Amino acid sequence: MSPASSTGPNAPDAHAHGVPGENDEVFRLWNIGDPASPVSENCFFSAGIHPWDAGKYELAAFVPLFDSPRCLAIGECGLDRTADAALPLQMKVFEAQIVEAVRRGKPLVIHCVRCFPELLRLKAAQNDDAPAWVIHGFRGTKRKAFDLLDAGCVLSFGAGLLRDAGNMEYFAEIPPDRILIETDESPELFGRILAEAAAMHLLSPSEFASIVRTNFKRIFRHDPVRT
Ligand SMILES: [Zn+2]
């Protein structure tokens, strides 16, 4: 049995791109970055303007998606120093999405590349009871991880955990209740990422899956059961 099937539908994938598969037994939070893209029935999603697309879309076009009960989070959105769009414009688009998230009490799924000081400043300006900030596809040093955790963020780990396991030994020190697992562009890696994460925490994949499911339920206010 593959790790994915042995953990069954209990472990959610917190961030995925692509088209929901008919026989996919993993619950995934699909990312919608284009307001014109069709949304499959029964699919739960996050929606928002990626920093690479700052200036490309009007935020107003996303409002019907934000208001959908199937929209569990705003994003992915955020800041990226390597993107073509100018940082002040990215900042404006991101801040507008923070406002949309707070207004609806929905968490943010955040893409952040080389802008962590700016991100931490924005986070510090939020109320303690503001919706969660999920840092998607987190990779980086222990210092960076713990700065984000200290600021109250949740870290979502993906394929970087497989590639950088040697550099991310601190993963075992991250409080399990602040971890999500995601596949981003590689849905087929879900079982491997979950198994690696579980092993680093000295847990079985099913034990780890149940922790991740509890976290998902608390953060996104939705029980991740495949329907
Ligand atoms: Zn993504």
Boltz pocket constraint, residues with backbone or C-beta under 6 A from the ligand:
constraints:
  - pocket:
      binder: B
      contacts: [[A, 15], [A, 17], [A, 31], [A, 76], [A, 184], [A, 185]]
      max_distance: 6.0
